[in-house]
C-alpha cells in the first residue's frame, strides 16, 4: 500500500465504535476508530464490494448470553457479519483484521487472552480468514479502520508509569499481641 493512501485518515471523518457496538459502512468518506485494552475489535470487510464494519467486544460470552448482553462477542460477531452481508458483502469475500486482547491490568488476569481466543475460534468456525492481527501484549491500542478498503492502523498507548509498577495495596492485618480482641 502506498504511503499516499494513509492520507485517508487525514481526509475523512472518524466514527467512534465503543464497547458493545458495531458499525457497518460503504462510505468512502469515513473510517472507524476505537480504543482497546482487554477488549477486542474485529474489522470485517469485503474489499470487492467496498464495504466493511467494526465491532468492540468486551467479553466473549456464551450462546445463551446473546439475547441479554449486547457487549458479548457471540452477539456482536453475528451482528457484524450479518450487517456486512445485508449491506452487500459476500461471505466468500470476507476478511478480518483483529486487534486488542491486552493484559493491561493485574486485576483482570486472562480476560484479554480469552477475548483473543474467542475471536480466533469464531472466525475459524465461520470460515473467515484473518488477514492480520495484533492481539495480546500489555498495552492498549487505538485502532483506525477504513471499511471500504480494509486498511487499518493502530497506535500502541503507553501505560502510565504508575500503572506499570503499581500493585494493589495489601491490607495489613496486625496480629494481636495477646488473646484479647478489641472490637471497634
N, C-alpha and C positions, 0 to 999 in steps of 0.2 A: 504494500500500500504506500502510495506517495505521501511525502510529508505534507504536501498541499491539502490532502484530504483531511488532515487533522484540523484544518481551519473551520470545519463544520461546527466544532464546539464553540467557536467564537462568533459564528454567523447565524446560529439557530438558538431557539429558546429552550431552556431546560424545563422538564416536567418532573417534579419530585414524586417518588414512589416510597411511601412509608410502610411501616410494619403492618402486615395483614392486607396489603393492597396488591393489585396487579393492574397493569395498563397495557393496552394494545393500540398501535397506530400504524398508518401508512403515510403519515405526513412527513415530508422531507424537510420541513422547517422546524423540527423539534428533536430533542433527544431526552432520554430518561436518565434520571440521576437518583442515587440513593447512597446512604452511609450504612455500612455493615460492621458489626462486631462479631458476635457468635451467630448472628442470623446469616442466612444465605439468600442469594438472589440468583434466579435463573433468567438469563437473557435469551429468549427464544426467537428465532427468525426464519423466514423463508426469503432468501435473497433473490430468488427468481420472481416471486410475486411482489417483492419490495415492501415487506411489512414484517412487524415483529412486536414483541412485548417483553415486559419485565415484571417480575413479582418480588416480594420481600417476605421471606418465610421466617417466622420467629421460632417455631418448634416443629419437629417432624410430624407429630400427630399420628393418629390411627384412623383407619377407615371409619370407625364408629364416631369419630370426633368431627367429621366434616360438616355435618349439619349444624353443629353448635359453635365451632371455633373457626372463624374466617382466617385467623392468623396461622393456622396449621398447614403444613406442607401438602398433604394429600388434596385438600380443598383448593389451595392456591395453584397447585400444578394443574389440576383439572380445569380450573377457570382459565388459566393462561393458555393452555393448549387449545381448549375449545374456542376461546376468544380469537386466537390467531387463525384457526380453521374457519370460523364463521366470517372472518374478515377477508377470506380469500386465499389463505395459505393452504398448501397441500402437505399432508403428513409425510410423504416420502422426501420432501424438500426441507423439512425442519432440521435445524441445527441449534445447538445450545452453547452458551458460554456461561460458566458458573463461577461465582465469587462468594467470599465470606468464610464462615465457619471457624473464626479465630478463637483462641483461648486467651481472652484479654483480661480475665478476672480469675483470681484463685477461688472465688466463691462459686462460680458456675462451671465446675470441672466437667468436661466431657460434652457439654451441650453443642459446641461448635462442631466437634467431630461427629456427633450423632446427626446433626443437620447435614453435614457434608456427605455422610454415608447414605442418608435417606435420598438426597438428590441424585447421587450417582446410581443408586439402585432403581429409583423411579424412572430415570431417563433410559437406563438399560432395559427395563421391563417394557417400556413404551417403544423401544427401537429407535430412539432419537439419539444421534451421535453428539458427543460433546466435543466441539471444535477446539475449545480451550477451557482451562480452569485455573483459578487462583484460590485455593482453599487452605485453611489451617493457618498456622503461624500464631504470632502473639500481637499482631497489630490490626487495628480497624482499617477499613478501606472506604474510600469514596469511589463509587463506580459511575461511569457515564457510558450510555449505550445508545447508538443510533439504530432505531428499529428497522429502517428501510434498507440498510446495508449490512447490518450485523457488526459494524465497527464498535469496539468497546475499548475503554481505557480505565485504569484505576490509579489512584494515588494512595499509597500507604500512609496512615496517620500515626505519627509518633505518639506513644503514650507519655503522659506527663511523668517526670522522674519520680514524683511521689508515688504514683501507682505502680511503677516498675519494682520498687523496693519495699513498698509499704505492705506490711502484713496486718491482718486484723489484730487489734489489741486483744491480748489474752486476759481473761478475767482472773484476777488474783484473789485467791481464797486463802486467807491466813488460817493456819491450824491453831486451834485453841491450845493454850499452854497448860490447861487443866481440863478436868472433865466438865467444868461449868460451861453452860451456853447462855449467852445473853441474847434475848430477842429484842429487836427494836423496830 
